[in-house]
């Protein structure tokens, strides 16, 4: 065994990595003796086995647990966080004693940490006073691939990188080498990095078909920078880790889906056509007619400006007072009813904050519904970009009930609104005072889940579960049980690697592995700043991608007047109409995927390895995906590309849905002019006749 010191640059702690050779161990499976699950003593340390696989390994030179005393610094600017730590008194307890299902680690003769296995739950507790940084290293085999971390935008496979688990704004640009990210960092830490995400989740899966979920809500890190182990850092003195094992990835994903809660099937209206996003006041209804006249399959009209607008330097924002703006949308209930009679739903917008200059703010303040300052009983105000808001305190039952009934129920559902963007949820400051007395550093990650619960509660109160659909960008462990649909957040209106169109694929695939069946994106992108505006090509390519997601919804973006819209020209209008028909044509297949999600816990959009786990070359593929098991979609996400390389997995041929050409499995360079993104189907699929009809839909 060789051990080397290796600096962990994120925390300043010195770790170790090792190369192990154990003749008695078969890589990935098996272990000495007859123990399948539990602690065993081996060589100069101990292992923890799960279903015969090593999940934890402790040696004197490579300890499984390292601990420290934290010294954090946390700064927030408009949902962008800078979190640093300067840990002290780091130590790795080496001596150990094993009794039954528990191991005690000691340092200088003093008990320092305890590990105990109960069922599939590993509890780890630090025993030395003042130690509140727990680092647990899970065993890794050579070449093992890791996925997870919630919804990740930049990387599907996590190897070689560390991923903090902290819900926040994901940043604009998300690439420190670009000018856009630099400018946004200067303007309030808003540039972001590859690991920033609205929806983190401390859960990882490995190619040995193991999964580990950390139950902690505190700040944590999944660190895969060392090939010898997968390190989980938790800012706490105790944490519980759920352990899962399976024979294949489908079973493993299904177990996680069952653990976190499966979403209700999407309603027919949501999958049967496009949701047109317009924020143009009453004129939105007139513009909708242009889409219909162009032949678009329309299922909904989404007007996020239903409560009014506020112009800021960032762009056209909303007025955060969740009541209908009677001047901007006169006779809204009547308009909603008229659309419903035509089979078109109306959707709106809400978030868990209230602007200080709104009417609901006064009512919420009188009802004690806001988070407070720690040094007084004053409402804690957050700057959301040229306007201040109070943060609703969802640790109070009275507040959850008030918002679900007063806002989501009476103001929205009761006038016929069938869905909404349930935005934000990431902004809980770490220095507020909460009604339940909880530490805001612990509550911060829980906030999106509480927000999802409030929305689901409102929908259920009107008997609309499975019919009304809200969609969220923020999340954390457990949001799956409440949120019926994700969207991938605020991508830049471009083709950039870390913040452009391609990140919505990675987002859907990573979120799907941890129990989120349905994801979609803002068709056309959202964030337009510093001269970065939509192109015709981007708009066209985004239509092609969005048509092959469970929900197709357009967005006008943060600066609608500066950017192309889908009704800006006949060319774009016809493009959107064409791909909306493709989306509607696939509704019977999407209904089948909803059934699979309910029965098996499988997401609609799937990484290739989920169905082809014996090919390691597929483990990191994130620019194409399986739509169910029978369709393969390879969107064009590079600017100017008219062809792309496509992997056709498995041992059977695939058929091009546009040309009918049958191609053998393998890697192919496929022509991909605008209007013909590479899409293939399995010839033996029960849905083959449906897929063969797609070519006719596109040329209509």
C-alpha positions in Angstrom: 0.0 0.0 0.0 1.2 3.5 -0.9 -0.1 6.6 0.7 0.5 10.1 -0.3 -0.4 13.5 1.2 -2.8 15.4 -1.0 -3.9 19.0 -0.3 -7.7 19.6 -0.3 -7.6 23.2 -1.6 -11.3 23.8 -0.7 -10.8 23.6 3.1 -7.1 23.7 3.8 -7.1 20.3 5.4 -4.4 17.8 4.5 -5.9 14.4 3.3 -4.5 11.2 2.1 -5.1 9.0 -0.9 -4.0 5.5 -1.4 -3.6 2.7 -3.9 -4.8 -0.6 -2.4 -4.1 -4.1 -3.6 -6.0 -6.8 -1.8 -5.8 -10.3 -3.2 -8.7 -11.4 -1.0 -11.1 -8.8 -2.5 -12.7 -9.1 -5.9 -13.0 -5.5 -7.2 -16.5 -4.2 -6.5 -17.9 -7.4 -5.1 -17.2 -9.9 -2.4 -15.1 -9.8 0.8 -13.4 -12.2 3.2 -15.8 -14.3 5.2 -19.5 -14.7 5.0 -20.6 -11.2 5.9 -22.7 -9.5 3.2 -23.6 -6.4 5.1 -21.9 -5.0 8.1 -18.5 -4.2 9.6 -15.7 -6.6 9.3 -12.1 -6.6 10.5 -9.6 -6.9 7.7 -5.8 -6.4 7.5 -4.9 -3.4 9.7 -8.3 -1.9 9.8 -12.0 -2.5 9.1 -14.4 -2.4 6.2 -18.1 -1.7 6.0 -19.9 -4.0 3.5 -23.2 -3.6 1.8 -24.5 -6.5 -0.3 -21.0 -7.8 -0.4 -19.5 -4.6 -1.7 -17.0 -2.4 0.3 -18.6 1.0 0.9 -16.2 2.2 3.7 -12.6 1.3 4.4 -10.5 2.4 7.3 -6.7 2.0 7.6 -4.2 3.6 9.8 -2.6 5.3 6.8 -5.9 6.1 5.2 -8.5 6.8 7.9 -12.2 6.7 7.0 -13.1 9.7 9.3 -11.4 13.0 9.6 -12.8 15.7 11.9 -12.2 19.4 12.6 -13.5 22.5 14.3 -15.1 24.9 11.8 -14.6 28.6 11.4 -17.0 29.6 8.7 -17.6 32.9 6.8 -20.8 33.2 4.9 -21.8 36.1 2.6 -24.9 36.5 0.5 -25.7 39.0 -2.2 -29.0 38.5 -4.0 -29.0 34.7 -3.6 -25.3 34.4 -4.5 -23.3 33.0 -1.6 -19.6 33.0 -0.8 -19.0 30.3 1.8 -15.5 29.8 3.2 -14.1 27.8 6.1 -10.8 27.9 8.0 -11.0 24.6 10.0 -8.7 24.1 13.0 -7.5 21.2 15.1 -8.0 18.6 12.3 -7.5 15.1 13.3 -8.1 11.6 12.0 -8.8 9.1 14.8 -6.9 5.9 14.0 -7.5 3.4 16.8 -10.7 1.5 16.6 -12.8 -1.1 18.3 -15.6 -3.1 16.7 -18.6 -4.4 18.7 -21.5 -5.8 16.8 -22.8 -3.2 14.3 -20.8 -0.3 15.7 -17.2 1.0 15.5 -15.7 3.4 18.0 -12.7 5.4 16.7 -10.3 6.8 19.3 -7.6 9.5 19.5 -5.0 9.4 22.2 -7.1 6.9 24.2 -10.2 9.1 24.0 -13.3 8.1 22.1 -13.5 10.5 19.1 -16.1 9.2 16.8 -18.7 6.4 16.6 -20.0 4.7 13.5 -23.1 2.5 13.8 -25.1 0.6 11.2 -28.8 0.1 11.6 -30.5 -1.5 8.6 -29.3 0.5 5.7 -28.5 3.6 7.8 -25.0 4.5 8.9 -24.9 7.0 11.7 -21.7 8.9 12.4 -21.2 10.9 15.5 -18.2 13.0 16.6 -17.6 12.6 20.3 -15.0 15.2 21.1 -16.4 18.6 22.2 -16.4 21.4 19.7 -15.8 19.3 16.7 -18.4 20.1 14.0 -16.7 19.2 10.7 -17.3 15.6 9.7 -15.5 14.1 6.7 -16.4 10.6 5.8 -14.6 8.8 3.0 -16.5 6.2 1.1 -14.4 3.5 -0.7 -13.9 3.8 -4.4 -12.7 1.1 -6.9 -10.4 2.0 -9.8 -12.3 3.5 -12.6 -15.5 3.9 -10.7 -17.9 6.6 -12.0 -20.0 8.7 -9.7 -23.2 10.6 -10.5 -25.7 12.6 -8.4 -25.5 15.8 -6.4 -29.1 16.8 -7.2 -29.5 18.8 -10.4 -26.1 19.6 -11.8 -25.7 21.8 -14.9 -22.1 21.3 -16.0 -21.2 17.7 -15.3 -23.2 14.5 -15.2 -20.3 12.4 -14.0 -18.8 14.0 -10.8 -15.3 12.4 -11.0 -12.4 14.8 -10.4 -14.4 17.6 -8.9 -16.0 18.7 -5.7 -19.7 19.8 -5.4 -20.9 21.9 -2.5 -24.5 21.0 -1.5 -26.0 24.5 -1.0 -29.0 25.8 -2.8 -28.3 29.2 -4.4 -28.6 31.2 -7.6 -26.5 29.2 -10.1 -24.8 32.3 -11.5 -24.6 33.9 -15.0 -22.0 32.4 -17.2 -20.8 29.9 -14.6 -17.3 29.8 -16.2 -14.5 31.8 -14.6 -12.6 32.0 -17.9 -15.3 34.0 -19.6 -15.8 37.8 -19.7 -19.5 37.5 -18.9 -18.8 35.6 -15.7 -16.1 38.1 -14.7 -18.5 41.0 -15.2 -21.2 39.2 -13.2 -18.8 38.4 -10.3 -17.9 42.0 -10.1 -21.6 42.9 -9.9 -22.4 41.0 -6.7 -20.7 37.5 -6.9 -23.2 36.6 -9.6 -21.0 34.8 -12.1 -21.2 31.4 -10.5 -19.1 28.3 -11.1 -19.6 24.7 -12.4 -21.0 23.5 -9.0 -23.5 26.3 -8.3 -27.1 24.9 -8.6 -30.6 25.8 -7.5 -31.2 22.2 -6.6 -28.4 20.4 -4.8 -28.9 17.0 -3.1 -26.3 15.2 -1.0 -26.9 11.9 -2.8 -24.5 10.1 -5.1 -24.6 6.9 -7.1 -21.7 4.8 -8.4 -21.0 2.4 -11.2 -20.8 -0.4 -8.7 -24.6 0.3 -8.4 -24.3 1.7 -4.9 -25.9 4.9 -3.7 -25.3 7.0 -0.6 -27.7 9.6 0.7 -26.6 12.0 3.4 -29.7 13.0 5.5 -28.1 16.2 6.7 -29.6 19.5 5.7 -26.5 21.4 6.7 -23.9 22.6 4.3 -22.1 19.6 2.8 -19.8 18.7 0.0 -19.6 15.7 -2.3 -15.9 15.6 -3.2 -14.8 13.2 -5.9 -11.4 14.7 -6.6 -9.5 11.7 -5.3 -9.8 8.4 -7.2 -9.4 6.3 -4.0 -12.5 7.5 -2.2 -15.7 9.6 -2.4 -15.5 12.1 0.4 -18.6 13.6 2.0 -18.0 16.7 4.1 -20.8 17.7 6.5 -20.8 20.9 8.6 -22.2 19.1 11.7 -21.0 16.9 14.5 -23.3 14.1 13.5 -24.9 12.8 10.2 -26.8 9.8 8.9 -26.0 8.1 5.6 -28.5 5.9 3.9 -26.9 3.1 1.8 -28.4 1.4 -1.2 -27.3 -1.4 -3.4 -28.7 -2.9 -6.6 -27.8 -5.2 -9.5 -28.4 -2.6 -12.1 -28.9 1.2 -12.4 -32.6 1.0 -13.1 -33.3 -0.7 -9.8 -31.0 1.7 -8.0 -32.8 4.8 -9.4 -36.1 3.1 -8.6 -35.1 2.7 -5.0 -34.1 6.3 -4.7 -37.3 7.4 -6.4 -39.4 5.4 -3.9 -37.3 6.8 -1.0 -37.9 10.4 -1.9 -41.4 10.2 -3.2 -42.8 9.9 -6.8 -44.5 12.7 -8.5 -48.1 12.4 -9.8 -48.4 11.7 -13.5 -48.5 14.9 -15.6 -52.0 15.7 -16.8 -53.0 15.3 -20.4 -53.2 19.0 -21.0 -49.6 19.6 -19.9 -48.1 17.0 -22.3 -50.5 17.5 -25.1 -49.2 20.8 -26.5 -47.1 23.9 -25.9 -47.4 26.3 -23.0 -46.8 29.8 -24.6 -45.0 32.2 -22.2 -45.9 35.8 -22.7 -45.7 38.8 -20.3 -47.4 41.5 -22.3 -50.5 42.2 -20.2 -53.9 41.9 -21.9 -52.1 42.0 -25.3 -50.8 38.5 -24.4 -54.2 37.1 -25.4 -54.0 38.7 -28.8 -50.5 37.4 -29.4 -51.6 33.9 -28.4 -54.0 33.9 -31.4 -51.1 34.3 -33.7 -49.6 31.1 -32.4 -52.8 29.3 -32.9 -53.3 30.7 -36.4 -49.8 29.4 -37.3 -50.9 25.9 -36.4 -49.3 25.6 -33.0 -50.6 22.9 -30.7 -51.3 25.0 -27.6 -52.2 23.6 -24.2 -51.6 26.7 -22.1 -50.9 30.4 -21.9 -48.4 31.4 -19.2 -48.4 35.0 -18.1 -45.9 35.5 -15.3 -46.8 39.2 -15.2 -50.3 38.5 -14.0 -49.4 40.4 -10.8 -47.8 43.3 -12.5 -44.3 44.3 -13.5 -41.3 46.2 -12.2 -38.6 47.5 -14.5 -35.0 47.2 -13.1 -31.5 47.4 -14.5 -31.6 43.5 -14.8 -34.6 43.7 -17.0 -38.4 43.3 -16.8 -39.1 41.9 -13.4 -42.4 41.1 -11.7 -44.2 43.0 -9.0 -43.9 40.7 -6.0 -47.4 41.1 -4.6 -49.2 38.0 -5.5 -52.6 39.4 -6.5 -53.8 39.9 -10.1 -53.0 43.3 -11.6 -56.5 44.5 -12.6 -55.1 47.2 -14.9 -52.7 44.9 -16.6 -55.1 42.0 -16.8 -58.7 43.3 -16.6 -61.4 40.7 -16.4 -58.8 37.9 -15.8 -61.2 35.3 -14.4 -63.4 35.7 -17.4 -60.4 35.5 -19.8 -59.3 32.3 -18.0 -62.7 30.7 -18.3 -62.9 31.6 -22.0 -59.5 29.9 -22.7 -60.5 26.9 -20.6 -63.6 26.5 -22.9 -61.2 26.2 -25.8 -59.1 23.6 -24.0 -56.3 26.1 -23.1 -55.1 26.5 -19.5 -53.9 29.7 -17.9 -50.7 29.7 -15.8 -49.2 32.3 -13.5 -46.3 32.9 -11.2 -45.5 33.2 -7.5 -42.5 33.0 -5.2 -42.1 32.9 -1.4 -41.2 36.6 -0.9 -43.3 39.7 -0.7 -42.2 43.2 -1.8 -42.3 45.9 0.9 -44.3 48.2 -1.4 -47.1 45.6 -1.9 -50.4 45.2 -0.2 -49.8 41.6 0.9 -46.7 42.7 2.7 -48.7 44.6 5.3 -51.0 41.7 5.9 -48.1 39.2 6.2 -46.3 41.5 8.6 -49.4 41.9 10.8 -49.8 38.1 10.8 -46.3 37.4 11.9 -45.5 35.6 8.7 -42.0 36.9 8.0 -38.5 35.9 9.1 -37.1 38.4 11.6 -33.7 40.0 12.3 -31.7 38.3 15.1 -31.1 41.6 16.9 -34.7 42.8 16.9 -38.3 42.0 16.1 -38.0 43.8 12.7 -38.7 42.0 9.5 -35.5 40.7 7.8 -35.4 42.4 4.4 -33.6 40.9 1.4 -32.4 43.0 -1.6 -33.6 41.2 -4.7 -32.1 43.7 -7.1 -33.4 47.3 -6.6 -36.3 46.3 -4.4 -36.6 44.8 -0.9 -38.7 41.9 0.2 -39.7 40.0 3.3 -39.0 36.3 3.5 -41.9 34.2 4.5 -41.2 32.0 7.5 -42.4 28.6 6.5 -41.2 27.1 9.7 -44.6 28.4 11.1 -47.6 26.3 10.4 -49.7 29.4 10.4 -47.6 30.9 7.6 -47.7 27.8 5.5 -51.5 27.7 5.8 -51.9 31.4 5.2 -49.9 31.5 1.9 -51.4 28.3 0.6 -54.9 29.5 1.2 -54.7 33.3 0.8 -52.4 33.5 -2.2 -52.2 30.2 -4.1 -55.8 29.2 -3.3 -58.0 32.3 -3.4 -55.9 34.5 -5.7 -54.9 31.8 -8.2 -56.7 28.5 -8.1 -60.1 29.9 -7.3 -60.1 32.1 -10.4 -59.3 29.1 -12.6 -55.5 29.3 -12.8 -54.2 25.8 -13.6 -50.5 26.1 -12.9 -47.6 28.4 -12.1 -43.9 28.9 -11.8 -43.1 28.4 -8.1 -40.0 30.4 -8.4 -37.0 30.9 -6.1 -36.7 29.3 -2.6 -32.9 29.6 -2.5 -32.5 33.0 -0.7 -33.0 32.1 3.0 -30.2 34.2 4.7 -28.0 32.5 7.2 -28.5 35.2 9.9 -32.3 35.4 10.1 -34.4 34.4 13.2 -36.9 31.6 12.5 -40.1 31.0 14.4 -39.2 27.3 15.2 -35.8 28.3 16.6 -33.9 26.3 14.0 -30.4 27.3 12.8 -30.8 29.1 9.5 -27.6 27.4 8.3 -29.5 24.1 8.8 -32.8 25.5 7.5 -31.4 27.1 4.3 -31.3 23.9 2.2 -34.7 22.8 3.6 -36.4 26.0 2.4 -37.1 24.8 -1.2 -38.8 21.7 0.2 -41.0 23.7 2.6 -41.8 26.0 -0.4 -42.8 22.9 -2.5 -44.9 21.6 0.4 -46.9 24.9 0.5 -47.6 24.7 -3.2 -48.6 21.1 -3.1 -50.8 21.8 -0.1 -52.7 24.5 -2.0 -53.2 22.3 -5.0 -54.5 19.4 -2.8 -56.8 21.8 -0.9 -58.7 22.4 -4.2 -58.7 18.7 -5.2 -56.4 19.6 -8.1 -53.4 17.2 -7.5 -52.5 15.7 -10.8 -54.4 18.4 -12.7 -52.9 21.8 -11.7 -49.1 21.8 -12.3 -46.6 24.1 -10.6 -42.9 23.9 -11.6 -39.8 24.8 -9.6 -36.1 25.4 -10.1 -35.1 25.2 -6.4 -34.9 21.9 -4.5 -33.2 19.7 -2.0 -33.7 16.2 -0.6 -37.4 15.4 -0.4 -38.7 18.0 -2.9 -39.6 15.1 -5.2 -42.6 14.2 -3.0 -44.2 17.6 -3.5 -43.0 19.2 -6.7 -44.6 17.7 -9.9 -42.3 19.3 -12.4 -38.8 20.8 -12.5 -37.5 23.4 -14.8 -33.8 23.9 -15.4 -33.5 27.5 -14.2 -32.2 30.6 -15.9 -29.9 29.6 -18.7 -28.1 32.3 -20.7 -29.5 32.8 -24.2 -26.5 31.2 -25.9 -24.6 28.0 -26.7 -22.0 28.4 -23.9 -20.7 25.2 -22.3 -21.6 26.0 -18.7 -24.7 28.2 -18.9 -26.2 27.7 -22.3 -28.7 25.5 -24.1 -26.8 22.2 -23.4 -27.0 22.5 -19.6 -30.7 21.7 -19.6 -29.8 18.2 -20.8 -27.4 17.7 -18.0 -29.9 19.1 -15.5 -32.6 16.7 -16.5 -30.4 13.7 -16.5 -28.8 14.4 -13.1 -32.0 15.3 -11.4 -33.7 12.2 -12.9 -31.2 9.9 -11.2 -32.2 11.1 -7.7 -36.0 10.7 -8.2 -37.3 13.6 -10.4 -39.2 12.1 -13.2 -40.1 15.3 -15.2 -37.9 18.3 -16.2 -38.1 21.0 -18.8 -36.6 24.3 -19.7 -37.3 27.9 -20.7 -37.5 27.4 -24.5 -35.4 30.1 -25.9 -33.4 30.6 -22.8 -33.8 33.3 -20.1 -30.8 35.5 -19.1 -29.7 38.2 -21.5 -27.1 40.6 -20.1 -24.2 42.7 -21.4 -25.2 42.4 -25.0 -25.8 38.7 -25.0 -29.0 38.3 -26.9 -30.9 35.5 -28.7 -30.2 34.5 -32.2 -32.5 32.9 -34.7 -30.4 29.8 -34.6 -30.6 29.5 -30.8 -34.3 29.9 -30.9 -34.6 27.1 -33.5 -32.3 24.7 -31.8 -34.1 25.2 -28.5 -37.4 24.3 -30.1 -35.9 21.1 -31.3 -34.6 20.2 -27.9 -37.7 21.3 -25.9 -40.0 19.2 -28.1 -38.5 16.1 -26.7 -39.2 16.9 -23.0 -42.4 16.1 -21.1 -43.4 19.8 -21.1 -42.7 22.4 -23.8 -42.9 26.0 -22.5 -41.5 29.1 -24.0 -40.2 32.2 -22.1 -39.7 35.8 -23.2 -36.6 36.1 -21.0 -35.5 38.9 -18.6 -35.2 41.5 -21.4 -38.0 40.7 -23.8 -37.7 44.0 -25.7 -34.1 43.4 -26.5 -34.5 39.8 -27.7 -36.2 37.8 -30.4 -39.5 36.2 -29.5 -41.2 33.3 -31.2 -43.7 35.6 -32.7 -41.1 38.1 -33.9 -41.1 36.7 -37.4 -43.0 34.2 -39.5 -39.9 32.0 -39.6 -39.7 31.7 -35.8 -43.5 31.4 -35.4 -43.7 28.6 -37.9 -40.7 26.9 -36.2 -42.3 27.0 -32.8 -45.6 25.8 -34.2 -43.9 22.9 -36.0 -42.1 21.6 -32.9 -45.2 22.1 -30.7 -46.9 19.7 -33.0 -44.1 17.2 -32.7 -44.4 17.5 -28.9 -48.2 17.0 -29.0 -47.7 14.0 -31.4 -45.6 12.3 -28.8 -48.2 12.6 -26.0 -49.2 8.9 -26.1 -45.6 8.0 -25.6 -45.1 10.5 -22.8 -48.2 9.1 -21.1 -46.4 5.7 -21.2 -43.3 7.3 -19.6 -45.6 8.8 -16.9 -46.8 5.2 -16.2 -43.2 4.0 -16.0 -42.3 6.8 -13.6 -45.2 5.8 -11.3 -44.4 2.0 -11.5 -40.6 1.9 -11.7 -39.5 5.4 -10.6 -37.6 6.0 -13.9 -37.3 9.5 -15.3 -38.6 10.5 -18.7 -35.2 11.7 -19.9 -32.5 9.1 -19.1 -28.7 8.9 -19.5 -27.6 6.2 -21.9 -26.1 4.0 -19.2 -29.4 3.6 -17.5 -30.4 1.0 -20.1 -26.9 0.0 -21.2 -25.0 -0.3 -18.0 -22.3 -2.7 -19.3 -20.7 -0.1 -21.5 -18.5 2.3 -19.4 -18.0 4.5 -22.4 -21.5 5.7 -21.9 -21.1 6.7 -18.2 -20.2 10.3 -18.9 -22.3 11.0 -21.9 -24.4 14.1 -21.2 -25.1 15.7 -24.6 -27.6 13.1 -25.8 -30.2 11.1 -23.9 -32.8 8.3 -24.0 -36.3 9.6 -24.0 -37.8 6.5 -22.3 -36.1 3.4 -23.6 -37.3 3.6 -27.2 -36.3 7.1 -28.4 -32.7 8.4 -28.6 -32.4 12.2 -28.8 -29.1 14.0 -29.7 -29.9 17.7 -29.8 -27.6 20.2 -31.6 -26.1 22.4 -28.9 -23.1 23.8 -30.7 -23.5 27.1 -32.5 -23.1 26.7 -36.3 -23.1 22.9 -36.3 -24.9 21.2 -39.2 -23.8 17.7 -38.1 -23.0 15.9 -34.8 -21.5 12.7 -33.5 -24.1 10.4 -32.1 -23.7 7.2 -30.0 -26.2 4.5 -30.8 -25.9 2.1 -27.8 -26.6 -1.6 -27.4 -26.4 -4.4 -29.9 -29.5 -3.7 -32.1 -29.8 -1.2 -34.9 -31.6 2.2 -34.5 -33.8 3.9 -37.1 -33.6 7.6 -37.9 -37.1 9.1 -37.4 -36.7 11.6 -40.2 -35.1 9.5 -43.0 -36.1 6.0 -42.0 -32.5 4.9 -42.3 -31.5 1.9 -40.2 -28.0 2.3 -38.5 -26.0 -0.3 -36.6 -25.0 0.4 -33.0 -21.9 2.4 -32.6 -20.7 6.0 -33.1 -21.9 7.9 -36.2 -21.5 11.3 -37.7 -25.1 12.3 -38.4 -26.2 15.3 -40.6 -28.1 17.7 -38.5 -29.3 20.7 -40.4 -31.7 23.1 -38.6 -35.0 21.3 -38.5 -33.5 17.8 -38.4 -31.9 17.1 -35.0 -30.6 13.5 -34.7 -33.5 11.4 -33.3 -33.6 7.6 -33.5 -36.0 5.0 -32.3 -35.9 1.3 -31.7 -37.5 -0.5 -34.6 -39.0 -3.1 -32.3 -40.8 -0.6 -30.1 -44.5 -0.8 -29.6 -44.5 2.9 -30.4 -42.6 2.5 -33.7 -45.7 3.6 -35.8 -46.0 6.7 -33.7 -42.4 7.6 -34.1 -42.5 6.9 -37.9 -45.2 9.6 -38.1 -42.9 12.3 -36.8 -41.4 13.0 -40.2 -44.9 13.9 -41.5 -45.5 16.2 -38.6 -42.4 18.2 -39.2 -43.2 18.8 -42.9 -46.8 19.8 -42.3 
